[in-house]
Amino acid sequence: MAFTKKTVRDVDVDGKRVLCRVDFNVPIKDGVVGDTTRIKAALPTIKYLVEHNARVILMSHLGRPKGDGPEPELSLKPVAEKLAEMSGLPVQFVPDTYGDEAKAAVDALQPGHILVLENVRFDRREKKNEPEIGERLASFGDIFVLDAFGTAHRAQGSVVGPAKYIPAVAGFLLEKEVDTLTSIFADPERPFVAIVGGSKVSSKIGVLDHLIDSADTLIIGGGMAYTFFLAKGYSVGTSLKEEDWVDRAKEMLEKAEKKGVKILLPIDNVVADHFGEDATGEVVESDKIPDDRMGMDIGPKTVALFDEAIKSSKTVFWNGPMGVFEMDQFAKGTEAVARAVADSDCTSIIGGGDSVAAINKFHLANKMSWISTGGGASMELVEGKALPGVEALLDA
C-alpha cells in the first residue's frame, strides 16, 4: 500500500525555512543521551533538507514536563549536541520555543544550517493543541515537515498545528513507517505470526481483534495472558489480571477458533511470591499457578512452543514483552522470543515501545527487518485508525 501524502521530495526547499517536527524523545541521564535510535532515524530527512539548501528548524518534545516553563533536566540541548556529533552538520540550539529569542534565531539561520528549538511541551498549550501554538510555529517556516511518527497519533500543537497555515508534507521516516506497517497487513507473506505481549488486554483490544482478522497464528504473552487464562477457567494467583475483560478475552478466543486462527498462550510460567528485584522464580504449568504466586515470565516449554511457531513463519509482527524483562531474572522469555525472531528467515516488524527496548537490551536491532519508532502510533495504525498528524498533510 503506497503512502498517499506528499513528502519532502515533492516540494522545493532551496533557501526555504523548513519547520520539521521530529521525535527526539530519547532517554537522557545526567545530561547524556542514552539511546540514539530516534535521532538516527531522523537523519535521512535532516540530511536531505541540508543537502537541498534548506534552513532547517527542528522541534520535538522530551519526556513529560509539567508545562509551566523550562525544566533543565528535560532540555533538548544535549540532544542538539548529540545530533551535531552524529551528523557532522552545523547545529545550533536555542533555549526558547515560541518567543522572541526563538524568532531571532530562526531569522539569523543560514541555508544548510540546523536550529533546534527547546522542548515544545514546556508550554502546556502544546498538548492542548491551542491555535496560537500552531500559528506561532508556522510563522517560523515556509514549509512544514512531519517526521515524528511516534507522535503522529497525537493531535497536538507542533504535530498538526502548522499544517493549517503552511504547506505540510511528510519526512522519509514517517513515509517508511506508514508504508511498512500498512503493507504488512495488506498483503503479508504467509505464514504470518503476530506476537503481542505487555501488561493489559484493555490497552490492546483493537490490535488483538485486528490481528485475529489478519494473522495465521497469534502468540499472546506478558501480563495480558493471565486475563486469557481466566477466560479458560484457570486460577492465576496474584498475577496481573483484568476481570472486567475476561468475557471479551473469551469472545476473542472463540472468534479465532471460528476463523481458523491459532492462538498460542503460555503453557508454563515463571512465578514469584512478590514483585521486586530480589524476587526469585519457579516454573509452574499455566493451569497450576498457586494462589500466593504471580506470573512474571513465560516458562521453558512455552519458549519452545513459541520458537517453533516463529521458525515456521514468513512474516512476524511483534509488540510487547513476554514478562518483566526489565528484571534480568524474568527476562529469559522475552530474550528467547527476540532471538527466535532474529534468527528466523522471516520479515520481522517490531512495533515500537517496550519491544524496541527489549531488542536493544539484547543487542539484536541489526537482525530485525524494521523497528518502529512509535509505540502508540504503530498500534493505532495496526488497528486501522487514521493518525491525525498524517491526515493533516497534503495529499499526493
URBEL-V541936 format. One record per pair of residues at least 6 apart in sequence whose C-alpha atoms are under 8 Angstrom apart, sorted by the first residue. I is the first residue (numbers start at 1). J is the second residue. D is the distance in Angstrom with one decimal. If there is no record, write none. Layout:
i = {I,I}
j = {J,J}
d = {D,D}
//
This chain:
i = {1,1,1,1,2,3,3,3,4,4,5,5,5,5,5,5,5,6,6,6,6,6,6,7,7,7,7,7,7,8,8,8,8,8,8,13,13,13,13,13,14,14,14,14,15,15,15,15,16,16,16,16,16,16,16,17,17,17,17,17,17,17,17,18,18,18,18,18,18,18,18,18,19,19,19,19,19,19,19,19,19,19,19,19,20,20,20,20,20,20,20,20,21,21,21,21,21,21,21,21,21,21,22,22,22,22,22,22,22,23,23,23,23,23,23,23,23,23,23,24,24,24,24,24,24,25,25,25,25,25,26,26,26,26,26,26,26,27,27,27,28,30,31,31,32,33,33,33,38,39,40,41,41,42,42,43,44,44,45,45,45,45,46,49,49,49,50,50,50,50,50,51,52,53,53,54,54,54,55,55,55,55,55,55,56,56,56,56,56,57,57,57,57,57,57,58,58,58,58,59,59,59,59,59,59,60,60,60,60,60,61,61,61,62,62,62,62,62,63,64,65,65,65,65,66,66,66,67,67,67,67,67,68,68,68,69,69,70,71,74,75,75,76,76,76,76,77,77,77,80,80,80,80,81,83,84,84,89,89,90,90,90,91,91,91,91,92,92,92,93,93,93,93,94,94,94,94,94,94,94,95,95,95,95,96,96,96,97,97,97,97,98,98,98,102,103,105,106,106,109,120,120,121,125,125,126,126,126,126,127,127,127,128,128,129,129,129,129,129,130,131,131,133,133,133,134,134,134,134,134,134,134,134,135,135,135,135,137,137,138,138,138,138,138,138,141,142,142,143,143,143,143,144,144,144,144,144,144,145,145,145,145,146,146,146,146,146,146,146,146,147,147,147,147,147,148,148,148,149,149,149,149,149,149,150,150,150,150,150,150,151,151,151,151,152,152,152,152,152,152,153,153,153,153,153,153,153,154,154,154,155,155,159,160,160,160,162,163,163,164,167,167,168,168,168,169,169,170,170,177,178,180,181,181,181,181,182,182,185,185,188,189,189,190,190,190,190,191,191,191,191,191,191,191,192,192,192,192,192,192,192,192,193,193,193,193,193,193,193,193,193,193,193,193,194,194,194,194,194,194,194,194,195,195,195,195,195,195,195,195,195,196,196,196,196,196,196,196,196,196,197,197,197,197,197,197,197,197,197,197,197,198,198,198,198,198,198,198,198,198,199,199,199,199,200,200,200,200,201,201,201,201,201,202,202,204,206,207,207,207,207,209,210,210,211,212,212,212,212,212,212,213,215,216,216,216,217,217,217,217,217,218,218,218,218,219,219,219,219,220,220,220,220,221,221,221,221,221,221,222,222,222,222,222,222,222,222,223,223,223,223,223,223,223,224,224,225,225,226,226,226,226,226,227,227,227,227,227,227,227,228,228,228,229,229,229,229,230,230,230,231,231,231,231,232,234,234,234,235,235,235,235,235,236,236,236,236,236,236,237,237,237,237,237,237,238,238,238,238,238,239,239,239,239,240,240,253,256,256,264,266,266,266,266,267,267,267,267,267,268,268,268,268,268,268,268,268,268,269,269,269,269,269,269,269,269,269,269,269,270,270,270,270,270,270,270,270,270,270,271,271,271,271,271,271,271,271,271,271,272,272,272,272,272,272,272,272,273,273,273,273,273,274,274,275,277,280,281,281,281,283,284,289,296,296,296,297,297,297,297,297,297,297,297,297,298,298,298,299,300,303,303,303,306,307,307,307,310,310,310,310,311,311,311,311,313,313,313,314,314,314,315,315,315,316,316,316,316,316,317,317,317,317,318,318,318,318,318,319,319,319,319,319,319,320,320,320,321,321,321,321,322,322,323,323,323,323,324,324,325,325,325,325,334,335,335,338,338,338,338,339,341,341,342,342,342,342,343,347,347,348,348,348,349,349,349,349,349,350,350,350,350,350,351,351,351,351,351,351,351,352,352,352,352,352,352,352,353,353,353,353,354,356,356,359,365,372,377,380,380,381}
j = {179,182,183,186,179,175,178,179,395,396,169,170,390,393,394,395,396,169,170,393,394,395,396,145,169,170,171,172,175,45,145,169,170,171,172,49,52,53,54,143,52,53,54,111,53,54,55,111,53,54,55,111,141,142,143,54,55,56,57,140,141,142,143,54,55,56,57,141,142,143,144,145,56,57,58,59,137,138,140,141,142,143,144,145,56,57,58,59,144,145,146,147,58,59,60,144,145,146,147,148,158,159,42,58,59,60,146,147,148,38,39,42,60,61,147,148,149,150,151,38,39,60,61,62,79,38,60,61,62,63,33,34,35,36,38,62,63,33,34,35,34,73,73,78,78,78,79,82,373,83,86,173,373,147,173,87,172,173,147,171,172,173,56,55,56,112,56,111,112,113,114,112,112,111,112,111,112,113,109,110,111,112,113,114,111,112,113,114,115,106,114,115,116,117,141,114,115,116,117,116,117,118,119,120,158,117,118,119,120,158,119,120,121,74,75,76,119,121,74,121,71,74,121,122,121,122,124,121,122,123,124,125,122,123,124,122,123,122,122,119,118,119,116,117,118,119,93,95,118,91,92,93,116,91,91,90,91,113,114,112,113,114,113,114,115,116,114,115,116,115,116,117,118,101,102,105,115,116,117,118,101,102,117,118,102,117,118,117,118,119,120,133,136,137,117,140,115,115,140,115,126,158,127,133,157,133,156,157,158,155,156,157,156,157,155,156,157,158,161,157,157,161,157,158,161,157,158,160,161,162,163,164,165,161,162,164,165,158,162,144,161,162,163,165,166,166,166,167,166,167,168,169,162,163,166,167,168,169,168,169,170,171,159,168,169,170,171,174,389,390,170,171,172,173,174,159,173,174,173,174,177,373,374,377,373,374,375,376,377,378,159,374,377,389,159,377,387,388,389,390,376,377,380,386,387,388,389,387,388,389,388,389,389,388,389,392,168,392,393,392,393,394,392,393,394,393,394,390,393,372,381,370,349,378,381,382,381,382,214,382,315,314,315,216,313,314,315,215,216,217,312,313,314,315,215,216,217,313,314,315,316,317,215,216,217,218,219,309,310,313,314,315,316,317,211,215,217,218,219,316,317,318,218,219,220,221,316,317,318,319,320,208,218,219,220,221,318,319,320,321,220,221,222,223,224,225,319,320,321,322,323,221,222,223,224,319,320,321,322,323,222,223,224,240,223,224,241,242,224,227,242,245,249,242,245,379,383,379,380,382,383,252,382,383,218,218,252,255,256,259,261,259,261,260,261,262,261,262,263,264,309,261,262,263,264,263,264,265,306,263,264,265,266,265,266,298,321,322,323,296,297,298,320,321,322,323,324,239,240,241,295,296,322,323,240,241,265,266,236,239,240,241,295,240,241,242,243,245,246,249,246,249,250,235,236,286,287,236,243,246,246,247,249,250,250,286,287,288,287,288,289,290,291,287,289,290,291,294,295,289,290,291,292,293,294,291,292,293,294,295,293,294,295,296,294,295,263,262,263,306,286,298,299,302,285,286,299,301,302,283,284,285,286,298,299,300,301,302,283,284,285,286,295,296,297,298,299,300,302,281,282,283,284,295,296,297,298,299,330,281,282,283,284,289,293,294,295,296,297,279,280,281,282,293,294,295,296,279,280,292,293,294,293,294,294,327,329,296,329,330,299,299,295,323,324,330,322,323,324,325,330,331,332,333,334,322,323,333,333,333,333,336,337,337,336,337,340,316,340,341,344,340,341,344,345,344,345,346,345,346,347,346,347,348,341,346,347,348,349,348,349,350,351,348,349,350,351,355,350,351,352,353,354,355,353,354,355,334,354,355,358,333,334,330,331,333,334,330,331,331,332,334,358,358,358,362,358,359,362,364,364,348,368,348,364,367,368,367,368,369,368,369,370,368,369,370,371,372,356,368,370,371,372,371,372,373,374,375,378,379,371,372,373,374,375,376,378,373,374,375,376,375,371,372,365,371,378,387,386,387,387}
d = {6.4,6.5,5.3,7.0,6.2,6.3,7.0,5.8,6.2,5.6,7.0,7.0,7.7,6.4,5.7,4.3,4.6,5.1,6.2,7.2,5.7,5.7,4.5,7.9,4.8,4.4,5.8,7.2,7.6,8.0,7.2,6.1,6.2,5.9,7.6,7.1,6.5,7.0,5.4,7.8,5.7,4.9,5.2,8.0,5.6,4.9,6.3,5.5,7.9,5.3,5.9,7.7,7.6,6.1,7.4,6.2,4.7,6.2,7.2,7.1,4.7,5.2,6.6,6.4,5.9,5.1,6.0,5.3,6.0,5.0,5.9,7.0,6.3,4.8,6.2,7.7,7.9,7.5,7.0,5.1,7.4,6.1,4.8,6.1,7.1,5.9,4.9,6.3,5.8,4.6,5.9,7.0,6.0,5.1,6.0,7.8,6.3,5.1,5.8,5.9,6.7,6.7,6.8,6.6,6.1,5.5,6.8,5.1,4.3,6.5,7.6,7.7,5.6,7.0,7.3,4.6,7.3,6.4,7.2,6.0,6.1,5.8,6.7,6.6,7.2,7.5,7.2,6.0,4.4,6.3,6.8,7.3,6.3,7.0,6.9,6.8,7.9,5.9,5.3,6.1,5.6,7.9,7.3,6.0,6.6,6.8,6.7,7.3,6.6,6.8,7.9,6.6,7.9,7.1,6.5,7.3,6.8,7.8,7.8,5.7,5.6,7.3,7.6,7.8,6.9,7.6,7.1,7.6,4.5,6.6,7.8,6.8,7.5,5.2,4.6,5.2,5.4,7.5,6.4,6.0,4.5,5.6,5.7,6.4,7.8,7.3,6.2,4.7,6.2,7.3,5.9,4.8,6.0,7.2,7.8,7.3,6.0,4.8,6.2,6.1,5.3,7.1,7.1,6.8,7.7,7.7,7.7,5.9,6.0,7.9,4.9,5.2,5.7,6.1,7.4,7.0,6.1,7.5,6.5,7.5,6.9,7.1,6.3,6.0,7.9,7.0,7.3,5.8,4.4,4.5,4.1,7.8,6.2,6.0,6.6,4.8,6.0,5.6,7.4,7.4,6.5,6.1,7.8,7.7,5.7,5.9,6.3,7.7,7.4,6.8,7.2,6.3,6.3,7.6,7.4,6.5,5.5,7.4,7.7,8.0,5.4,6.1,6.4,4.7,5.8,7.3,6.1,4.8,6.2,5.7,4.8,6.2,7.5,7.4,6.3,6.9,7.3,6.4,5.4,6.3,8.0,7.6,6.7,5.1,5.2,6.1,5.1,5.2,5.1,6.9,6.3,7.7,6.6,6.8,7.0,6.8,7.7,7.3,6.6,7.2,6.5,7.3,6.9,6.8,7.4,6.4,5.9,4.7,6.7,7.9,5.1,6.4,6.3,7.1,6.7,4.4,4.1,7.9,7.0,6.5,7.3,6.9,5.6,7.3,7.0,5.1,6.1,7.4,3.8,4.6,7.9,7.7,8.0,6.8,6.1,7.9,6.7,7.3,6.3,7.5,7.8,4.7,7.7,6.2,6.4,7.6,6.3,7.4,5.8,5.3,6.1,7.9,6.6,6.6,6.5,6.1,4.6,6.4,5.7,5.0,5.3,5.9,7.0,7.4,6.4,5.0,5.8,7.2,7.4,8.0,6.0,4.6,6.9,5.8,5.0,8.0,7.7,6.5,7.2,5.2,7.1,6.8,5.9,6.7,5.8,3.7,6.6,7.1,5.7,7.8,7.2,7.2,6.6,7.7,6.7,6.3,5.8,6.3,4.4,6.4,7.3,5.2,7.4,7.9,4.6,5.6,6.2,7.6,6.4,6.9,5.6,6.6,5.7,7.0,5.3,6.1,7.6,6.2,6.7,7.9,7.9,7.1,7.5,5.0,5.8,5.3,5.9,7.8,7.0,6.6,7.7,7.9,7.8,7.2,7.1,6.8,7.2,7.1,6.5,7.8,6.5,5.7,5.8,7.6,6.8,5.4,6.3,7.8,6.0,7.8,7.3,4.9,5.4,6.5,5.2,5.3,6.6,5.9,6.1,4.8,5.9,8.0,5.9,6.0,4.8,5.9,7.4,7.4,6.8,6.1,7.9,6.2,4.9,6.6,7.0,6.2,6.3,4.9,6.1,5.6,4.8,5.9,6.0,4.6,6.1,7.8,7.4,6.1,4.6,6.3,7.6,7.7,7.5,6.2,5.1,6.4,6.0,5.0,5.4,7.6,5.8,4.6,4.6,7.2,6.7,7.8,6.2,3.9,4.9,5.4,7.9,7.2,4.9,5.8,6.3,7.8,4.5,5.3,6.8,7.4,5.9,4.1,5.1,7.4,6.2,4.7,7.6,7.4,5.1,7.3,7.5,7.2,7.9,7.9,6.9,7.8,5.7,6.5,7.7,6.3,5.1,7.1,7.3,5.9,7.2,7.0,8.0,7.7,5.9,7.9,6.5,7.9,7.0,7.8,5.2,6.5,5.7,4.6,5.8,7.3,7.8,7.3,6.2,4.8,6.2,5.9,4.7,6.3,7.2,7.3,6.2,5.4,7.4,6.6,6.5,7.2,7.2,4.8,7.3,7.8,6.8,7.6,7.4,5.9,4.1,4.7,7.7,7.5,5.7,7.2,7.5,7.8,7.7,6.8,7.5,6.9,6.7,7.4,6.3,6.8,6.7,5.7,7.9,7.9,5.0,5.8,6.9,7.1,5.8,7.1,6.7,5.7,7.1,7.3,7.1,7.7,7.8,7.0,7.9,6.4,5.2,6.7,6.2,5.2,7.4,7.6,5.2,7.7,6.6,7.3,6.5,7.9,7.5,7.9,5.6,7.4,7.0,7.2,7.7,6.0,5.6,3.9,5.6,5.4,5.9,6.5,6.1,5.6,4.7,7.8,7.0,4.0,5.2,8.0,7.4,7.6,7.4,6.7,7.0,7.6,6.7,6.2,7.5,5.2,6.0,5.1,7.6,6.7,5.5,6.7,5.6,4.2,4.8,6.2,4.8,7.2,6.2,5.9,5.5,5.5,6.3,6.1,6.3,7.3,5.8,4.4,4.3,8.0,7.8,5.6,5.3,4.5,6.5,5.9,5.7,5.0,5.7,5.4,7.6,5.2,5.4,6.3,7.1,7.7,5.8,5.2,4.4,5.4,7.1,6.3,5.9,4.8,6.6,5.3,5.5,6.7,6.8,7.1,7.9,6.2,4.7,6.3,7.2,6.9,8.0,6.4,7.4,7.9,7.6,7.7,6.1,7.7,8.0,5.3,5.7,6.2,6.0,4.1,6.4,7.9,5.5,7.1,7.6,6.0,7.9,6.3,6.6,5.3,6.8,7.7,6.3,6.6,7.0,7.2,7.9,6.7,5.8,7.4,6.5,6.4,7.1,7.0,7.6,5.5,7.7,7.9,8.0,6.0,6.9,4.3,6.2,5.0,4.7,6.0,7.5,6.5,6.2,4.8,6.2,6.0,4.8,6.0,6.9,7.8,6.4,5.0,5.8,7.2,6.2,4.9,6.7,7.5,7.6,5.6,7.3,5.9,5.1,5.6,6.5,5.9,7.3,5.9,4.9,6.4,6.6,6.8,6.5,5.5,6.3,3.8,7.4,6.4,7.3,7.3,7.4,6.7,7.8,6.6,8.0,7.6,7.5,6.9,7.7,7.9,6.8,5.2,6.0,7.7,7.7,5.8,5.6,5.0,6.4,7.0,6.1,4.9,6.0,7.4,6.8,7.6,6.2,4.7,5.9,6.6,5.3,7.9,7.3,6.3,6.0,7.2,6.7,4.8,5.5,5.0,4.1,7.7,6.8,7.7,6.7,4.3,7.6,8.0,6.9,7.8,5.7,7.5,7.1,7.4,7.6,7.5,7.2}
//
